[in-house]
Amino acid sequence: MGVAVPTESDGQASAVDSSGDAEAADGGRPRGRRFAALSLGAVGVVFGDIGTSPLYAMREALAHSRSMGPPYHAVLGVVSLILWTLTLIVTIKYIVFLMRADNRGEGGPVALLSLAQRALGRPSAGLFLLGIIGVALFYADGVITPAFSVLSAVEGLKGAPHLGHPLAPFVLPVAAAILVALFLVQARGTQSVAALFGPVMSLWFLTLAALGVINIWDDLSVLRAFNPYWAVRFLTENSFVGFIILGSVFLAVTGAEALYADMGQFGKGPIRAAWLGLVFPCLALNYLGQGALVLDHAHDRNNPFFDMVPHFAYWPVLGLATAAAVIASQAVITGAFSMTRQAVQLALLPRIEIKRTSETQTGQIFVPAVNGMMMVGVLLLLGVFQSSHRLASAYGAAVTGTMFISTLLAYVVARHMWKWKRWQIAALLLPVSAVDTVFLASNLLKVAEGAWLPLAFGAGLVVVMWTWSRGIRILTDKTTADSVSMPDLCEMLSRRPPYRTKGTAMYLTANPDVAPVALMHNLKHNKVLHERNVILTVETAETPRVREEDQVRIEPINADFKRVTLTYGFMESPNVPKTLTKCRSLGLKFDIMSTSFFMGRRSIVPDVRSGMPLWQDHLFIFLMKNAANPTDFFKIPPGRAVELGTQVSV
């Protein structure tokens, strides 16, 4: 999710191929050692969120089962549901199935949307809408996770032993201080501390396992929870109330989407090894230990995790839990930065200022606008909900929605790209989608309790992304309709040659087949044409990264004009001057510091006949005015940029 890890050496391509195996050569490091390093990195980044779920998942599920049937059956039922949810959702759906749907090694909502569109072979409004809903819910999850994880850990202060006065009043201020500090340090990058993430989280998982083993001895009958009979019995005996509890059980797998989203950083193999070899066994042991503790001491169901910690180890475990929550939050925050870059590249969002915080790690980026909005959102959540118990209802809705959409998009990939037969899809995807639907419905029942928050937040982002993409399409169509084609312009200039001036002019345009607005204004008002003229287009591929040899394409138009197309992957940040240096080897020579970059600046006015409602016109105009300057976004030297304006109605 953008955290510095040993997967990229030169900022150009991941050191993990699409099969998830580490490259054989990496500075002389043996393959086995590199695989181990990637697995350790995956433990620190990929599993931070799901690794903090024992702090609250068991507590929330048991809280909803207090008045239901025999306590023994309720505890065994909840533990069994958690174990089998981890198995079905994480192991079967993500580890076995969904990680196969990689877009050149990358995963996540944007990568899966791009892959599904390519699999279908034609534009689909339905697929596009599903994709942007998935992206919007991912952002909602990114705002809730830091607040929920850190608050759940810091609430351990309420039961801290050996103190003469309660610490409960300090929980919210301490959580807020930790989160503010976390967001403030984002501008510096995480490269200096990211190396600690893997070891710290590994220690955390081993601590979870140790606490579980110690407490399992309180009641060994908890091992019966491995039998799915207890999960099924619990649901059938409690009918609708049991269905509601599934929303709390689902908290045990929050963060599972990170397995897929971070696939490009670590590869399938290391992530699978980390899950099956360390994370899953440790989580299972801890949930079994919490269940055994509650079976032996029923009053511990209010906060089983911290009640299972021996007094002598309470403060170290509390500190480790807080560190794990901070690491989980860091991964989500940098994941939001990475998602923003992808969304901007695919024209789902306006251009936003994106800064690199490392010269060697391409994933190390900082997005000031997103960081600021997330910090405000997190602090508002703390102020409104004030406890992790109240915030739990809001947490599950965003995650289940994202997972459900991933399943729907994966169906398109399996059917149209992998050419699976219908019975094969039904055998795997029907059970998976049924589980997703049940969990989603269970979480939607908590709308009044807080689930409205991520849904409202996601709906707002969907409106923004839909408005932006639709407005850009309308704007492009109108500009094309009012423009002169390049062949027509060349013919006009051959009949009436303009005055020529020395140097090179590059005209940035989204449509290279028509004369750029800036070129037409330059000819109309300045009445000059440079010696060398380049129609420059920046495109985004449907793949995460583009090979260096495929980044630049040069096509001659006539003696006066050349068409240059720069192509970037949706995981890459455009740097136009740097990429243009490759033109020399392709026969186009020029001095970047004596080249003028001409760009058209469009003044947008609303038009009721544009195809969008008037309110959407105004929203699009607002987004356009607040988009990052193309000079900064494309890294063009400000002293070489010339902007020429025109007015367009939408």
N, C-alpha and C positions, 0 to 999 in steps of 0.2 A: 504493500500500500504506500510505497514511496519512501519507506524507511531505509536508511543506508544499510545494505547487506552485501556480502561478498559475491554478488551475482553478475556485476557488470564492471568491466575493467577500463574501457575506453569511452564510455558514454555513447556507444553506437549500437551495440546489440547485446542481448542477454547472453550470458554464458550457459544458459540452460536451453536445450533444444525442445521442440514440441513434444517429445516423448518423455520429457522429464528427467533425462539422464544428464549428469554433469559432463562437461567436455573433458576429454582425456588430458588435454594440455592446458594448464593455467599457471603460468609462471613456474613450471616445474613441480607443481603440487600434484601428488598422486590422485587418481580418480577417487579412491576410497576416502581419502582425507577430505577431498572437496565435497563429496556427497555428505559426509558427516557434518561439515561446516554448514552446508545448505540446510540440512535437517535441523541443526541447532538454531539457525536463523529463523526457520519456519516456526519452531517452538516459540520463539520470542515475538514474532510479528503476527503470524497467521492465527495462533491459538490464544492470543491474549484475552479476547472477549469471551470466548466459550470457557476459558480457564477460570474466569471469575464467577461463573454461574453458580458454583456451590455456595457462594455467599448468600444467595437469595432464592434460588429455584426451589429447593426442598422446603424452605420456610413458607414461601407463598403457597405452594401446593397443599401443605399440611394445614395452613390457616383456613383454606376453603373447605377442608374435609373434617372439621372438628365435630360437626353435628351429624355425621353420617356413619351409621352402622358401627360394628365393633372396631375399637381403635386398632387392634392387631391387623384386621383386614384392610383398614384404611392406609396404614403405614406400608404394609407389604404391597398394596395396590399402587401407591404413589411411587415407591422405589422401582417397582417393576415397570411402570409406565415410563419413568425417566430412562431406565436402562434400554428399553426397547425403542424409545424415541431416538436416543443417541445412535442406536444400531441402524434403524430404518432411515432416518433423515440424513445423518452425517455419513455413516459408513456406506450404506447402499446407494442413496441418492447422489451424494456428492463425490465420495471417494471412488465408488465403482462406476457410476454412470455419468454424472454431469461433467466431471473433469475430462471426459473424452471429447466434449464439445469445446475444443480450444480453437481460438482464432490466431493461428501461427504462434501457439504457445501461451497466448493471453486469455484471461477469463474476465468475468464480471458482467454487469448489465449492459454496458456499451459494447463490449466485445461480442457478447452473445447476440445483441440486436443486429450488429453488423453482419455476423455470421448467418443469422436467420434470413436476413434480407438477401444475402448472396445465395443462400440455399434455395430461396423461392424463385430467384431469377427475375424478379420484377418488383417495382415499388408497391408497397402495401400500407395503406393508411392504418389498418388494424394493427399490423406488426409495429408500425412506428409509434402508435398510441400506447401499445403495451410496453414498448421499450422506454418511452419517456416516463411512464408511470413507475416502472422499475427504478429508473434513475432518481426520480423524485423521492420515492420511499427510501432509497439508499441514503439520500441526504438527511431525511427525517431520522433515520436510524443513527446517522453520524452526529446529530445534535443530542439525541437522548442518551446514547451509550456513555459518553463521558460523565454526564450528570449521574446516571444510574449506577455505574460501576464504582466511581469514586465515593459517592454517598453511601453505598452499601458497605464499602470497606471501612470508611471513617465511622459509621454507626457502631462499629465494634468498641468505640470509646464508652458507650453506654454501659457495657458490662465489664469494663476493665477492673481487675482486682487490685487490692492493696492501696486503695485511695480513700482518703478521708472525706472527700466531697465528690458529688456526681459530676460527670463531664458531659452529660447530655446537652446542656445549653451551648456547648462549644462545637457540636457536630456540624451544623450548617456553616458557621464562619470558617472552620478549618477546611471543609470540603470546598467552599467558595475560593479560599485563598490558594489551595492546591490547583484548582482549575484555572484561575486567573494566571497564576505563574506558568502553568503549562501552555496556555495560549500565547503569553507574552514571549516565551522563548522560541516560538516557532520560526520567527524571522531569522534566527541564527542557525537554523537547521539542526538535525539530530545526529549528524555523522559522528560527533565526538562521543556520544553516549549509546548509540545504537548497538555497539559491540557488546554492551552489557545486557541487552534485552534477552538474548538466548539463555545465557547462564542464570539470570534472575528468574525467568519463567520456568526453566528446568528445575531450579531449586523449589519454586512454588509448587509445581506438579508433584515433585517427590514429597514435599510436605503434606500435600493433600492425601497422597497415598499412605504416608505414615500415620496421619491422624485417622484415616479410615481403618487401617489394620488394627490400631490400638483399640478402637471403639467397637469393631465387629465382634470382639470377644464378649461384649456386654450381652449379646443375644445372637447366637450363631444361626438361629432360625431365619434371620434376615436373608440368608443365602438362597432361600426359597424364591426370592424375588426374580431370580434368573428365569424362572418358569413363567412364560407369558400368561399362563392360566390366571395368575393373580391380577394382572392388569385387566384382562377381559372380565373377570368376575367383578372387579371393582367398578368398572364402567356399567355393566349390566345391572348390578345391585342398586346403583345410585342414579341411573338413567340421566335425566337432564342436569342434575347437579354435577354428576361425574363429567358430563360434557363440558360444563363450565370450567371445571378444574383443569381440563386439558390446556386451557389458556395459560395457566400457571406452570404446568408441566413443560410447556414449550419453552419457557425461560431457560431450560437446561441446554438448549441448542442454539440460543442466540449467539451470533458470531460464526455460525456454520457457513454463511455466505462468503466469509473471508477465505475459506479454503479455495473457492473458485476464483475470487477476485484477485488473489495474490499468486495465482498459479504461474504467471509469467516471471515473477521474481525468483521463485525457488524451484519450479519444475514439479511435475506430478510425483516422481519417485520420492524425493525428500519429504514432501508434504504427507504422502501416504505412509512413509516409514515413521515420521514423527507422530502421526495420529495413532497408528496401530501399535507402535512400539512403546510409546510413552504416554501420550495424552489420554487416550481412551481408557487404558487400564487404571491410570491414576484417578480419573474422574469417577469411574465405576466403583473403585474401592472407597472413595470418599463418600459417595451417595449411600453405599451399603453401610458404612460406618455411621453416618447420620441416622439412617433408619434404625440400626441396632441401638443407638443411644436413645432414640425416642421410644422404642419398644420397651427399654429397661427403665427409662425415666420420662414419663409422659409429659411432665411440665417443661421439658427441654424443647418441645416442638415450637415454641415461640421464636427461638433463634438457635437452631440445632448446630450451625457451623461453629459459632464462637463458644457454645456450651461444650463442644467436644474437645476444645483446646485445654490442655493442662495449665494450671495457674503459672507454673514456672516458665512456660513457653508463650504465655499470652501476648506479651508486648512484642517479642520478635515476630510472632505470627501476624499480629496486627500490622506491624511495619511492612512485612513481606506482602500482606494482602493489599495494602495501600499502594506499594510499588507495582504490584501486578495490575491493579486497576488503572494506574497512571500509564503503564505500558500499553494496556488495552485501549485506553483513550487516545494515546499517541498514534497508534496504528490506524484508528478510525479517522482521526483528524487528517493525517497525511493521505489516507485513502480518499478522503473528500477532495483534497488538492488534486490528486491524480485523476479522479473522476471529472473534476472541473476542466482540466486540460483536455481530456478526451471529448467532453461535451462541447467545448468551444471549437475544437478541430472539426467536429462533425456538424457544426452549425446548429447545435441544440441550444446554445447560450450565446449571448453577445461576447465580443472580445473582452477579456478580463486581464488585468496586469498579472503576469506570472513571473516570479523571480526564481532564479536558481541559487541554491545555497551551498552548492558543492561544485568544484571544477572537475571532479572525477566520477561522481555518481549522477547519472541522468535522472534518476528517480527523486533526487533531493530538490524539491521545488517548494515554493512558498507563495500562496495566493492571499494577499492582504485582505481583499474584500471578503472572501469566504471565511478567513480566520476571524475577522471582526464580527461578522454576522453569527458565526457559530458560538463565539464567546458570549455575545449578548443573549442568544437563545438558550445556552446552557444555564446562565445565571438566572434568566427568567423562569426556567424549569425548577431550579432550586427554590426560588422565592414562592412559586405557585404551589408546588407539591410538598416540599419541605421534608419528605421522608421517602425512602426507597420503596416502602410498601405501597404508598399511593402512586408512585411513579411506575410501578410494575405494570399497571393496566395499560399505560401508554406505550410501554416498550415493545410488547409482543406484536401489536398490530402492524407496525412498520416492517418488522422482520418477516412475518408470515406473508405479507403482501409481496415483498421482494422475492421470496422463495417460490411462491405460487406462480409469479410471472416468469421466473426462470424455467419452471417446468413447462409452461406453455410454449415458450420460445424454443426450448430443447426439443419439443415435439416436432416443430417445423424442421429443425436440423436433422433429426432422426429420419423423418419421413422423406424429405426432399434432397438431402445431401448424402446421408448414409444409405438411403434406399431400403430402409427396414420395411418388412412386410407388416400388414396391419396387426396380425396376431402377435408379432414380436413386440410391437409398440404397446399393444393392450396388455401383454404379460408383465411389462415393467412399468410403463407410465401410468396405466390406470390405477394400480395400487398406490403409486407415489402421489399422483394428483389427488386421489381420494384422501390420503393422509394430510396433504397440504390443505385441501378444502375444509376438512374437519377442524384443523388447527386455526385456519383463518376465520371460520365461522365462530369458533369458540372465543377468539380474541375480539371479534366484532361485537360480541355481546357486552363488552366492557366499554362501549362508546361513552356512556354517561360517566364512567369512572375515570376516564382519561384517554381512552383510545381515540377520541375525537381529535386529539392534538396532532399526532402524526398524519392522520387522514386529512385534516385541514391544511397542514403544512405541505403535504404532498400534493394536494389539489391545487394550492397556490403555485407551486413550482411547475406543475403540469400546464397550467394556464400560461405561465411565462414562457416555457419552452415551446408550446404549441403556437403561441402568438409570434414568437421570434422566428421560428422556422417558416410559418405561413407568411409573415410579413416579408421575409427575405425572398421567398418565392415570388410573391406579387411584385416586389420591387424589381427583381431580376427580369420578370416578364415585361414590365412596363419599360424598363431601360432598353431591353432588346428591341421592343416594338418601335421605339422612338430613335433608334440608332441607325447608323450607316454601316453596312457590311464592309469588312476590310477590302475585298476585291473591288467594290464600288469606289472606296476612298482612293485606292491605288490608281484606279483609272482616272479619277478626277485630278489627282496630283500630277499624273503624267501629262494631262492636257494643260494644266496651269501650274507649273512648278513654283513652289514658294521659295522664299529666301532661305539659304542654308547657313547654318551656324556650326561651328566646330563642337566636337564632343559627342557623348553618348547620352541618349535619353531613354529611360525605361518607364513604361506606362503600365501601372498595375491595374489589372482588370479581372473580373470573375469570368467573363465570357470572351475568349480570345478570337472569336469569329466576327465580332463587331468592333468598330472603332471605339476605343475608350473615350469616355466623356472628357477626360483631361487632355487627350490629344486633339479632339475637336475644338476645345476652348483655346488651346495653344495656337492652333492654326487660325482660328477666327479672330482672336484678340491680339496675339503677338505676331501673327503672320510669318512664322518661322518654322523650319523643320531641321532637326539636328542631322549631322552627317550619318550617324548610326542610330537606329531606332529599334527598340526591343519592346514587343508586346509581352508583358510578363504576367503569368498566371500562377497562383499558388493553389495546389490541389491537395486534398486529403484522401488517402487511400483507405480502403476498408480493411486494412491490415494494421497491426500495431506499429510496425516499423517497416521502413523501406530500405533496401540495400543501397549502398553509396552509388553504385553504378547505374541505379535506376532512378536516382533523385532528380536528374537534370535531363531534359529533352529539348533539343534545338531543331527548329524547322524553318527554313527560309520561306518568306512570303514573296518578296521581290528584291530588287537591288537596294531598296531603302529600308525594308523592314524584315526583322526576324521574330519568330515566335519562340519564346522560352517558357517551358513549363517546369515548375519545381513541385515535386511530389513528396509529401511527408506522411508518415503513419500517424494514426490518431493518438498514439502514445508519445509522439515527438513534439517538441516546441520549435516552431519555425524560426530560422535564423537566415534570412535572405542573403545578406552580404557574404556570410561564410559559405553558403551553398553555391553562390554565384562564382566563387573562385574556381570551381570545377569546370566552368565554361572554357577556361583557357585551353585545357587539354582537348576540348571538343571543337576548337577552331574559332571561338568568339573571344577576342582579346579586348580588354578595356581596363581603364584605371578606375577603381571604385570611388576614389576621392575626387575624380573629375567627371563623375557621372551624375546626372540629375534624375531623381525619381519623381515622376509625376503621378499624383493620385487625385481622384475625383472625390470631393466632399459633397454629399447630397444633403440638401435641406428638405426635410420631409414635412409635408402638410397633410392633414386628414382629409379624406374624401369618402363620403357616404356610399359612393358607387365602386369602391375599391374591392369589395368582396368580403370585407371584414366589418363587424359592427363598429360603430364610432368609438365606443369605449376601448375596443381592441386596437383601433388605430392609434389612440392616444397612448396606450400602453406600449405599443411598438415604438412610437416616437420617443417616449421616455427612455426605453431601453437603448435605442440608437444613440441618443444624446449622451448616455452614460457609458457607452462602450469605450474600451481603451482605444487610444489613438493608433491607427495602423502603423504609423512610424515607429512607435514604441513596440507594438506587438510583433512586427516583423524584424525588429532590431536594425532598422534603417538609420544611418547617421542623420541626425536632425538637420545638419547644415546642408545636406544634399537633397532634402525633400521639398517638393513644391506641391501645394494643394490648390486645386481649382474647383470652385463650387457650382452646383446647379440645384434647381428646385424640382422635387418630384412629389406627386400626391399618391397616397396609399389609402 
